[in-house]
Amino acid sequence: MKLFTSLKFALLAAITSVISISAHPDDVSGLYALVKRRMPSHSNAFIFNLSTTASSDVDTFKMRDASHDEGDGNANIYIECTTISACARGLYTYVTEFGGVDIWWTGSRLDQLPYKLPIVNEPITRSAIVPYRYFFNTVTFDYTTAFYTFDDWSLLLDWLALRGVNLPLAWVGYEHILIEVFREVGLNDAEIASFMSGPAFQAWNRFGNIQGSWSGDLPTQWINDQFALQKQIILRMVELGMTPILPSFTGFVPRALHNLYPNASIVNGSQWAGFPSVYTNDSFLEPFDPLFANMQKSLIDKQIAAYGSVSHIYTLDQYNENNPYSGDLGYLQNVTSATFASLRAADPEAIWLMQGWLFYSDETFWTTERVQAYLGGVPGNDSMIILDLYSEAQPQWERLSSYFGKKWVWCELHDFGGNMGFEGNFVNVTAEPLRALTSPGSSMIGMGLTPEGMEGNEIIYDVLLDQAWSPTIIDRTLYVSSWASRRYYVSDLPSSAVNAWEILGATVYSNRDPSSQATLKSILELAPALSGLVRTGFSPTLVFYDTNTTIVPALRMLIQAGYESKSLLNIPEFKYDLVDITRQLLVNRFITLYETLVATYASNSSSSATIATVSQPLLQLLRDLDELLLTNDYFLLGRWIGAARRLSYGNTSYAALLERNARNQITLWGPTGEINDYASKQWGGLVGGYYMSRWETFADYLVETKANGAAYNATAVANAMLEIGEQWNSQTWGLTVGWESVGDSWSVVQALATKYT
């Protein structure tokens, strides 16, 4: 009760100081379109009413049964709300809590809503506990959505809207307008092309980390197509009650601008991630130079002309893993003061949104004094929103005194590079946001998701967005049970299916180990070596739970459920989870096989024949894993490469460029492996066609050196792995190779479960 009381006062404080954003039209047609899109047989079953009398300072919906209302007699559920977003959340509450169905990353199951809609016996009223529910990381636009079509975006945006997200980032198509601004100040196309990065790497160009493309110049077709796609995305966001956060001019410019404006204040940014200077050290036009304000106004004016006046919130990150020119407090304050002035000159109602990742990633530089000076350059506390990007593991809001009064959002980062290992912490994403909201002097105004990629672990993202609508801490056991029941929507759902998720919820999704609070990466995805693969800390690979008491019983229970209810085998999410949990079992087993191989090699008594023998189970596991992954479309390398190639619409050279981008990102990540394997994936075709090759080469090398009595040469091994990566990156696929799943997941899962448990 004490928490609830404190929360009410915190919510009232947030409401009174909420940042003003542009109101959306009082038009609920987007909600009716969503119903028709996802629940066509119930397109007349809902009435939405946007209240004109209730305060819209807090998102609230009221839901009741309308079966007996006067009218055409078709409507069953009446949802009144203060905002379109609240109505969408009301609709989601009905379909999940009464209809028992849901919408997932793997697709919508909302069309399975019962023909005769369940009755709402008592009216329901609920409110969000924070004004804003945020979604996206700048890098999500490359690690996940780089090759999305509008159909892909449509599913994701419906997923967001129904869960109550009202503040999404909207980066797509930025380059089209930025290039127009560059041309306007005198840069030619060749000079601009040398600055723009490839389709799968644009986020880091936007951040000022990299420039140029090692896979070929950014094609005009890509630029134009993405701009057209952004117009569709923005329109849909607004229809669904969301305020898109739009890009702005950051200050990162082509090097040629030095020559055009020799007196302009242009400095070079720092080197990023070991990239050669030709691809990094971006030029930065300092905000207090008059040219910066001119370019800012030009960009924002062009956006308004393209999309309409749909938002006053602009994303702008100047020092993401990129050190400022000076650490002088006055300099830092002048940078933000001039930056904000440029935004307000272009849009008198502009609000600056920035990711707070820099304050954690370079904590040595960003002392509390420097952060205070940097934020202090922006006048008032309602002019800025800071994303506390990694709140679930490395929150900065306490160290920085709730960002010295600036508004901020509690965020769950997770899923570095789109890695796929099971990990999460129910306590951190439920209790901790409430604690932050009720802390003395808190200026928190939102909760959000900032995943680098979206590859599994869906439950841990769902719970945070649901917590944003609950004034009390969500009970994990009840939540997991309800979540699993919706995920496997069958009338005869066995308890074993729910029990499987209860085990996972209590273990792999209740991680209390601070050294591994990020999505786990498997060592089989890393370039083979004798040491350094099993690790904790950033991008951990050391499994923090006991596989035999977590993954094994959960998998067995899910298989048992499949035997008890054959209808489960027709549920896409059930088949996905069978593969996913089996995948996790195998990659965990790989660690022991690897450690056995290393220990055997280190033994003076071992022979080359012994090394060859102990390497075989490791290589066989990779074959088994690849066979498993190839049975499900969502675990295919071909799904990623196919999505890229399809955007070429038959243009062979363009398709090849898109594929090179797709391949390079998930492997070498750079021209020569600068952040090799950072965005690695456990995908069918990638395991068998790439990781397998590396581990076979590694095993053969160990056998050879043991036979010859030669010393292990780490540099030679690393060079061999780089050569394999370069060869694999240079390949291209045909139009259909590897794009479709092969084999039966159910039978393969059963065989592997028997073999590896």
N, C-alpha and C positions, 0 to 999 in steps of 0.2 A: 504493500500500500504506500509505503514511503517513496518508493521509486516512482509509482504512478503519480503521486502528488507532485514530486519534484519535476517530473516530466511535463505535467500540465503547465507549471510555471515557465519551464524552459521553452515550451511550445509557444506560449503567449509572448515571451520575449522575442522569439524568432519571428513571429507574425508581425509584431510592431516594427521590426527593423528589416523586414524582408525587402530584398532588392526589387525594384520595379522593372518589369519587363513588358514588352508590348503585348497587349491583350489579343487573343485570337478572336476571329469572328464568332458571333454567337450562332454557330452553325454546327449541328450535330450530324450532318449528312455523312461525314466520314465514318461515324460509328455505325450507321445503318449499312454503309458500304462494307465495313468490316464483317458485320453479321452475315451479309449476303455472300461475302467472299469465303468465309470459313464455316458458316452454318446455313447453307442455302435453304434447307427444308424448314428453317425457323426464321426466315427473313422478315416475317410479320409478327414475330412473337415478343418483340421488345419495344418498349416506348422509352425514349430518352428525352429528358426535359432539363435544359440548362436554366437553373434558377436565376431570376433577375432580381430577387429580393435578398437572398442570403449573401452574406459576406464571402467574397472569393479569396480572402487572405489565406485561408487554409482549404486544401482540397478535401471536400466532403461529399459522400454520396448517401442517398437514402433509397432503399430498395424495398418494394412490397409486391405482393401478388395483385394483379390487375384483371384477373379473369372475369370478375363480376362488374367491372366498370362499364358504364354506358359507352357506346361507340359501336365499332364494327364487329366486336366480339372476337377478334382474332388475337389481340394482344394478351399476353399472360403475365409478363414481368414489366413493372414500371420502375425506372431508375431516374431519380432526380439528383442533380449534382451542381456543385458550384463551378466546376470547370469541365471541359471535355475530357481531360485526363482522368478526373475523378469518376466520370461516367464509365470510361473504359475499365477502370479498376473495379467499379461496381459490377460490370458485365463479367469480368474475370472472377469475381467473388461468387457470382451465381453459377457459372459453368463449372467451377472447380468444387465448391462446397455443396452445391445442390445437384449439379449434373454429373459430377464425378469424372469430368474429362479435362484435358489440358492441351496446351500447345507447346511443342518442344523444338529444339534445334534440328531434330531429325524430321520435323513435319508437324502439321496440325492434326489433332484428333478431335477437334471441336465438332466436326460433322457427325460424331458418334453420340452427340447429345440425345437423350431419349426422345422419341417422337412425341410422347405425352410428357410435357415438361413437369418436373417436380414442383410442388407448391411451396411457396414461402409463407409459412404459417404466421410468423410474427415479423413485422417490419424490421429492417436492419439499417442502422446508421453507423458509418465509420468514417474516420478522418485520417489523413496522413499525419505522421508525427513531425515531419519536416516539410518545408515548402517545396523542396526540389529533390527529385530522384534522377540522378545523372547516369549516363552511360557512354562508354568508349574511352579508349586510350588512343592517342594519335597513331601509335604503331599498329593498332588493331586493323587499321585501314590497309595494311600490307600483309600482316601475318594471317589474317582471316579473310577480309573482304576484297583483297586486291583484284580478284577476277570475278567478282559477283556480277550477275545480271540483275535486272530489276525484279525478276521473280524471286531471286534470293533475298534481295532487300525487302521485298514485300512481306515475306515470312518473318524476317528478323524484326521489322518495324511493327508488325502486328504483335509479335512476342513482347516487344518493349512496351507498346501502348497498353496492352492488357495487364501487364505487371505494374503499371502506374508510372513508368518513366516519362518525365516531361521535359527533360533537358539533355538531349543527345548532341554529341559532336557531329559536325557535318563537313568533312574535309574533301569529299569527292569533287573532282573537276576544278580544284583550286588553280592548277597550272594554266588553264586557259586564260583566266583573268590576269594572273600574274605576268604571263608572257605579254599580254596587251599593255600592261603598265611598263614593262621593260622596253617594249618598242617605243612607247610614248616618250621615254626619256632619252631615246637615241640609240639604244642597243640594237645591233642587227641580229638576224636569225642565227648566224653561226656563233656569235658571242653568247647568245642565250642558250643555244644547244649545248655548249660546253659546260653549262652550269646545271641543267636539268638532269635528274637521275632517272633510272629505269623504272618501269611500271611496278615492280615488286619492292622498290626501295625509296619511294617518294617521301615516306614519313621522315626519314633521316635527312633528306634534303630540306624539308620544311623546318626541321629542327636546326638546320645549319651545321650538321655533323659532317655531311658529305656533299660533294658536288660532282657533276658529270656522271657518265654511265660507262661501265666496263663491258656492257653487252650490246652497245649500239645506241645511237641517239634516240631520244624519246620521240616516237612517231607522231606525226600530225593527227593521224586517225585516232590514236589513243587519246590525245588531248581533246579532240572534238567530241568523241564518244563519251568520255567521262564527264564532260561539261553537260551534255544532253542528259546523262544519267542523273547528275546532281539536281537538275531541274525537277525530275520525277521524284527524287528522294525528298527534296525540300517540300514539294507540294503534298506528298503523303504525310510527312511529319506534321505539317500544319493541320491537315485534315484530321489527324489523330490526336490533336491537342498538345503537341509538343512544340517547344520553342527551340529551333535549331541554333546551335552555337556555330557561328560562321568564322571562317579564317579572316586574317587581317595581314597587313604588311609587317613582316617581322624585322626587316632590315638586312637580311641575307641577300647578297647581290652577286652577279657575275663579276669576275675580276676585271673585265674590260671597263667597268664603270669608273675605275681609277683613272683611266686615260681620258674618258669623256669629261670627267669632272675632277681635274687634278687638285682643286682646292677644297673638295668635299672631305668631310671627316670620315674616312673609311679606314677601318683597322682589320687585321686578320684574326680570325678565330683560332682556337687551339686545335692541335691534331686530335683526331678521334680514332680510338680503337686500333692504333697502329697502321692506319691506312697511309699509303704514300701521299705526298703533298699534292700530287696532281688531282687526287680525289677528296682532299679534306682541306683544313685551314681556310674555311669559307670566309670570304670578305664580308664585313659587317658595316653597313652604313649607320653611323651612330645617330640615335634619335634626336639629338639636339642640333643636327645639321638641318637647315631648311628644306633640303631635298627630301628628307625622310617624311616630313609632314605632307609634302606635295604628293608623294607616291602613295602614302597612306590614304589620302582623300580620294585619289584616283581609283585605287583598288576598291574601296568601300562604295564609292559612287557606282562603279561598274557592277558590283554585286547587287546593289539595290535595283539597278536597272534590269538585271537578269532575273532576280528571284522575287522582287518586291520588298516592301518593308516588313519583313517577317521576324526580325530579331534585332535587339540592340546589344547582344552579348557576343564578344569576339574572343577567339582563342589566340594567344600570343605568347610563345615561349622563346626567350632570347638566349638562355644559357643552359639548355638541357644537355648535360655531359659536355659542356663547352664553356670554358672559363672566361669570365669578363676580362676586358683589357686591363682593368685596374681594380684593386681591392679597396681603394680609397672610399671612405664612407660618403663623402660629398659626390664623388663620381657616380657611385651606384644610385644615389638618390636623384641625381640629375638625369640619369638614363631613364628611370621609371617616370619621373615627372614629365619629361619631354615625350616619352612614349604615350602616356595617357593623354597628354595635351593633343597629340596628333589624332588619337581616336576621337576625342570630343570635338575637335575641329571638323572632323568628317561626319560625326554623328553626335549631336548634342546630348543624347541619352546613352552613349556608349558605356558598356561595362566590360572590364578586362578580366578574362578568365585565363588562368595559367595552371600548369601542372606543377605540383610542389616536389617532384622527384629530385630536382637538383639539390634541395636542402638536405636530403638523405644521401644521395649518391656522392656528393662532394662536401660532406659535413665539415671537413677540415677547413675548407675555404669559407663555407657559409656559416660563420659564427653567428651567434644571436645578434651581435651588434651589426653585422653586415646585412643580415636578413631584415632587421628592423629598419635600417637605413634604406634598403632597396624597396621594401613595402611602403615605407614612409613617404616615398616620392609621389605616391598616388593619394590625392586628397580625399578625406572622408573614409568611412568604412563601408559605404554602400556602392563604391565604385569598382569593386574588385571581388572576384571569387577565386579562391585557391583550392585546388584539388589536393587534399592530403592523400597522395596517390597510393601509399602502401600501408594504410592504417591498420590492416589486420596483422601485420608483422613488425613494421618499423614506423609507427606513428610519429609524426613530428609536431603535432599540435600542442602537446604538453611542453616539449622543449622550447617551443617558440611562443609560449603564452597565448594560445589560441590565435596565432598569427597576428598578435598585437592588435586585435580588434577587427581585422579584416574578415569578411565572410569566408567560410570554408566548408568543404564537403568531405565527409568521412567516406573513404573509398577502399574497396577491395581490389588489389592489383592481380596477383596470381598469374598462373599460366605464362611464365616467361618464354618468349619466343614461340608460343603455341605448343610447348611440351605437354606430354600426355599422361604423366604419372598421377596416380590417385593421391590427393592431399587436400586437406582443408581443416578448418577449426570452427566448429559450430559456436563455441563460446565466444570466440573473437568477433564473429560477424553478427552476433545477437546482443550479448550483454555489453560489449565494448562501445558500440555506437550510442547506446542509451546512456552509458556512463559519460561519454564525451558530451552528449547533449545537455546533461544535467550538471556538469562541472561548473563551479563558480566562474563567472565571467566568460562562459562559452559563447563564441560567435558562430557556432556551427549552424548551417542552414540547410544541409542536405546529406543524403546518403547515396552512394553510387558505386557502379562497377567500372573498373578501369583495366580489364584484362588485356595483356599483350596479345593473346590469341584466344580463340574459343575452341578448345579441343577436349571435350569431356568434362568431368567434374561438375556437371550441370546443377546438381542439387545444391552445391555450396554457393552458387550464384543466385539461385531462386530464393534461398532463405534470407539473404540480405535484403532483396527487394520486398519480400513479404514483411520483414522486420520494420521496414519503413512505414508500415500501416498498422503496427501493433505497439501500444503503449507499454506493454509488458514483455519480458523476455520470452521468446518463443521456446516452447518445450521441445527438446530434440526428439524424444521418443514418439510423441504424438505427431510431430511434423513428418518424420521419416515414414511412419505408417501411412499417413494420408497421402504423402507424395508418391510412394510406391504403388498405392492402390489406384491412383489416377494414371500413373505411368503405364500400368498394365491393366487397361480397362477391359476386363472380361468378367462375366457374371459369376464364374466359378473360380475366382482367384484363390489359389492355395495359400495358406498362411506361410508356407515355406518361402514364397517369393518376398513377402513383407519381412520375414525374419532375416533373409539374406541382407536386405538393406539396413535393418536394425544393427546387424553386426558391423557393417561398413560405417554406419553413422557413429557408432560408439568407439570406433578404432581409427580407421584411416581418415575419417572426417572429424576427428576430435584430437588433432595433433597438438600436443603441448610442448613439443621440442622446438625451442626458439632457433636452433641451428639448422632446421630443415623446413621452415615455414615458407615454402614456395613450391610450386609444382615440381615433383620429382622427375629428373631425367634418368633414363636408363644408360648404363655404361656401354651397352651394345651399340648405342648411337654415337659414341665418342671414338675418335681415331685411336686404334689400339696402341697400347704402350704397356710397359711393365709396371708403371706406377702412376699415381695421380688421378686414376679414374674413379675410385671410390672415395667420395668426399662429402663434407657437410658445407654449410655456409651458403653463399650465393650459388644458385643453380645446383642444388644438392643431388647426389646420386645414392647416398647411403639410406637404405630403407629404414624408417623409424619405427616400424611395427613388426610383429612376428607374422610372417606370411602363413605359417601353419595354423594359426589360431584366428586369422582374419580372412584372407583371400580364399584359402582352401575351403573352410566351411561355408562361406558365402556362395562360392561357386557350386558346391555340392547341393546347397539348398535351391539355388536357381535351376539347376538341372532337374532336381526332384520336382520342382514346380512344373517344369516342362512335361514331365511324365504324367503328373496329376491332372494337368489341364492342357490338352492338345491345342486348344484355341490360342494359347499363349504364343505358339510358334508362328502365328500369323500377325503378331504385334511387332512392328518395326523396332520399337524401343526395347522390347524383350530380347530380340535377336541382337541388337546393338550391344546391350549390356552383357549378354552371354559372351560375345567376342571380346568386349572390353575387359571383363574380369579375367577371362582366360589369358588375354594378352598380358595383363598385369602379373598373373601367376608366372608365366614363362619368363618375362624380363627380370623378375625377382630371382628366379632360379638361375638365371645367367650369371649372377654375381658369384655364386658358389663355384660354378664351373670355371669361371675366369680365375678366381683365387686359387683353385686347384692347379690350373695350368701354370700360373706364375710360380707357385710354391714348388711344383715339380721341376720347372726349369731352373730354379735357384738351387735345387738339391745337387750336390756333387755326385751323388750316386745314380742320378737319372741318366738315361741314354736318349738318343734321338728317337729310337723306336718308342720309348715311354712317352716322350713328348707328343709324338704323332698319335698315340693311343688316347691320351687324356684330352687332346684337342677335339677328338671326334664328337663326343657328346655336346660340346659347345657349338660346333658347326651344325650338328643335327638339330639342335634347338632353334637355330636361326632358320633352318629349312621348315621346321614345324610351325614357327611363328609366322613365316611368310605365307604358308598354306592357309593358316587360320585367317589372317588379315585379308587375304584375297577373296574370302567368302562373303564379304560385306562391303557394299558400295561406299560406306562412310569411312572405311579404312584403306582406301586405295590411293596409291600415288597417282594413278590415272585420273582420279577425280580432280586433283589439283592441276595436273598438266593439261588434262582435257578442258577444264574451265578456262585456262589461259589460251589455249589454241583456238577454242571456239570463238573467242572475241575477235579473231582475225577475219572472220567471214570468208575464208578460202584464200586469203592472200598468203602465199607460201612463205615469203621472206618475213612478213610481219608475224606469222605464226611461229616461225623459228625464233625470232627475237623474244616473243612472249614466253616461249618454252625455256629459253636460256635464263631468263629472269626467274621463272618458277623453279628451275632446277638449282640455280646458284643460291637462292635464298635459303633453301632447306638443307644445303650442304656447305659449300665453302664460305658463303656469305662474304663475298668480296672477290676481287680479281685473283688473289693468291691465298685465300683462306684466312683473311684477317680476323673474322670471328667465327671460325670454322665450327660447324655443328651446333651453333647457338639455337637455330630454329629447326633442329632435327625433329623428325617424326617417326613414329612406328606405323608405317604404312606398307601394305602389300605391294610388292614391286620395288620399294625402296629398301626394305630389309633384305629381300632375296637378290636384288640387282646391284646394290651398292654396299650396304654394311657387310653382306656375306663376302663380297670380294675383298674388302679390307681385312676381315678376320681370317680368311683363308690365306692371304698373303702374309699376315702376321704369324700365323701358325707355321707356315712353311719356312719362314725366316728363323723361327725358334728351333725348328727341327734341323735346319741347315747349320746354324751356328753351333748347336750342340754337337752335331756330327763332326764338324771341322775344328772344334775347340776354339772357335773365334769368340771375341768379346762382343757383347751386345752393344750395338751402336744406335743410340736413341735418335740421332740426327738422320741416319740412313733410313730408319723406320718412318720417321715423320715425313721425309721426302718422298718415300714410296707411297704413303697415304695421300699426300698432296697430289702426286701424279695420278693416282686412281681417281681422285676428286676432279681433277682437270679433264681427264678423259671422259668421265661420266657426264660432266657438265656440257661437254661439246656434242653429246649425242642429241638426236631428235627422234621423236616417235612419229609413226604414221597417223592416220586419221582415227583409227579404232583400236590400236594395240594397247591392251592393258586398261581400257577405259571401263570395262564391265567386270563385275565379280564373277568368280568361278568356284564351283564346289558348294557343298551344303554346310552351313554354319553348325547346325544342330549335331550332325554326325561327327564333324571334326572336333567340336568342343568336347563331346563325350570321350572321344579317343584320347585327346590331349589331357583332359582332366584325370583320366585313369593313369596315364603315363607319368604325369608330373605331380600328382598328389600322393 
